[in-house]
């Protein structure tokens, strides 16, 4: 075996080992538009409003939908889906309201761009939103992503179990300057060690 062939065997093995070690230490790579692209690290902190979290879908109906339409990649969650990365917008005791225009409000503060869409980016009809107005009960949370207005999030699958959320802190992320669901702008890189609470 010549040296070039040996490197072609060794390098993928080293990459796999490094990836496995990083995974074991709680590092996650986000490649979706729901959050800034980049590297995150899971923490044991209790999620707060504004926290970035990763979690698995629990509803069989939405697991099947996400898998069939490829709303989530392949991963270790039920249905062989990748964990979703979103932000926490509502916690137990918060009041959720939904206006006539479909915009979601938390404790009477309207969230711009939060209305559910009728169709996805490929023109397929979206399911009827399961999120309803009212007080978020104990053990539940509302997660959304406004980085991408077409995000598959709590607008559709409703509240999720608070205990299923793993808070994550950005390590190294890349986002588009001025991007907030627009898909336009210039790429910029940031390294962060904290997440502001909303």
C-alpha positions in Angstrom: 0.0 0.0 0.0 1.5 3.3 -1.0 1.5 6.4 1.1 -1.3 8.2 -0.8 -3.6 5.2 -0.4 -2.7 4.9 3.3 -3.7 8.6 3.9 -7.0 8.0 2.0 -7.7 5.3 4.6 -6.4 7.1 7.7 -7.9 10.6 7.2 -11.6 9.5 7.1 -10.9 7.3 10.2 -9.4 10.3 12.1 -12.3 12.5 11.1 -14.7 9.8 12.4 -12.9 9.6 15.7 -12.8 13.4 16.1 -16.5 13.6 15.3 -17.3 10.8 17.8 -15.3 12.5 20.6 -16.9 15.9 19.9 -20.3 14.4 19.9 -19.6 12.7 23.3 -18.6 16.1 24.7 -21.9 17.6 23.6 -20.8 19.4 20.5 -23.4 19.7 17.7 -23.1 21.1 14.2 -26.1 23.0 12.8 -26.4 23.0 9.0 -30.0 24.1 8.8 -31.4 27.6 8.4 -33.3 27.4 11.7 -30.3 28.8 13.5 -27.0 30.4 12.4 -24.8 27.7 10.8 -22.0 26.5 13.0 -20.8 24.7 16.0 -22.8 24.5 19.3 -22.2 22.9 22.6 -25.0 21.3 24.8 -25.1 22.4 28.4 -26.9 21.2 31.5 -28.4 24.7 32.1 -32.2 25.1 32.4 -33.6 26.7 29.2 -34.8 30.3 29.6 -36.6 32.5 27.1 -34.2 33.2 24.3 -32.2 30.0 24.9 -31.1 28.0 21.9 -32.2 24.4 22.4 -31.9 21.1 20.6 -34.7 18.5 21.0 -36.3 15.5 19.3 -39.8 15.6 18.0 -42.2 13.5 20.1 -45.4 13.5 18.0 -45.5 10.4 15.7 -47.6 12.4 13.2 -45.0 15.2 13.0 -42.1 12.7 13.0 -43.6 11.0 9.9 -44.2 14.4 8.3 -40.7 15.7 9.0 -39.2 12.4 7.6 -41.4 12.3 4.5 -40.8 15.9 3.6 -37.2 16.0 4.8 -37.8 18.9 7.2 -35.1 17.3 9.4 -32.0 15.3 8.4 -31.0 11.8 9.5 -30.0 11.5 13.1 -30.5 9.7 16.4 -34.0 10.9 17.3 -37.2 8.8 17.0 -37.9 8.1 13.3 -34.1 8.4 12.7 -34.4 12.2 12.5 -31.8 14.8 13.5 -32.6 16.9 16.6 -34.3 20.2 15.8 -32.5 23.4 16.8 -34.8 26.3 17.8 -35.1 29.1 20.3 -37.3 29.1 23.4 -40.1 31.7 23.2 -42.5 30.5 25.8 -42.3 28.8 29.2 -44.8 27.5 31.8 -47.1 30.3 32.9 -46.6 32.4 29.8 -49.7 33.5 27.9 -49.8 32.5 24.2 -52.2 34.6 22.0 -52.7 34.2 18.2 -54.0 37.3 16.4 -56.4 37.4 13.5 -53.3 37.8 11.2 -51.9 34.6 12.7 -49.0 36.3 14.5 -48.1 34.8 17.9 -47.9 36.9 21.0 -46.3 35.9 24.3 -47.5 37.8 27.3 -49.1 40.4 25.0 -45.8 41.0 23.1 -46.3 40.2 19.4 -43.5 38.2 17.7 -43.0 39.6 14.2 -42.9 37.0 11.4 -44.4 34.3 13.6 -47.5 33.5 11.6 -47.8 29.9 10.3 -47.8 29.5 6.6 -50.3 27.7 4.5 -47.8 26.0 2.2 -44.1 25.0 2.6 -41.3 26.2 0.3 -42.2 23.5 -2.2 -45.9 24.5 -2.3 -47.1 21.5 -0.3 -49.9 22.3 2.2 -48.8 22.6 5.8 -50.8 20.8 8.5 -53.2 22.7 10.6 -51.2 24.4 13.4 -51.5 22.6 16.7 -50.4 25.6 18.7 -53.4 27.1 20.5 -53.9 30.2 22.6 -53.8 29.9 26.4 -51.4 29.6 29.3 -48.5 27.3 28.7 -48.9 24.5 31.2 -46.2 23.1 33.6 -43.6 21.0 31.8 -44.2 22.5 28.4 -42.4 25.1 26.2 -42.9 26.9 22.9 -40.0 26.8 20.5 -39.7 28.8 17.3 -37.1 29.9 14.8 -37.4 33.3 13.2 -34.0 33.0 11.4 -36.0 31.3 8.7 -39.7 32.3 8.4 -40.5 28.9 6.8 -39.1 27.0 9.8 -40.8 23.8 10.8 -41.4 24.7 14.5 -43.9 25.2 17.3 -46.1 27.1 15.0 -47.1 23.7 13.6 -46.3 21.0 16.1 -47.3 23.1 19.1 -45.7 22.9 22.6 -42.9 20.5 23.4 -41.8 18.9 26.7 -39.6 21.2 28.7 -37.5 18.2 30.0 -36.7 17.2 26.4 -34.9 20.5 25.6 -31.1 20.6 25.8 -29.8 24.2 26.0 -26.9 24.9 23.6 -24.4 27.7 23.5 -22.9 28.8 20.2 -19.1 28.1 19.9 -18.5 29.3 16.3 -21.4 30.3 14.1 -21.8 31.9 10.7 -24.8 33.9 9.7 -25.8 36.3 7.0 -25.6 40.0 8.0 -29.1 41.4 8.1 -30.7 38.0 7.7 -33.9 37.4 9.7 -35.8 35.1 7.5 -34.8 37.0 4.3 -32.1 34.7 3.0 -30.1 37.8 1.9 -27.0 39.5 3.2 -23.3 39.0 3.6 -21.9 36.2 5.6 -20.2 37.0 8.9 -18.7 34.8 11.6 -19.1 35.1 15.3 -17.8 33.3 18.3 -20.1 33.5 21.4 -20.0 32.2 24.9 -23.3 33.4 26.1 -26.9 33.7 25.0 -29.0 36.7 26.0 -32.4 36.0 27.6 -35.3 37.6 25.9 
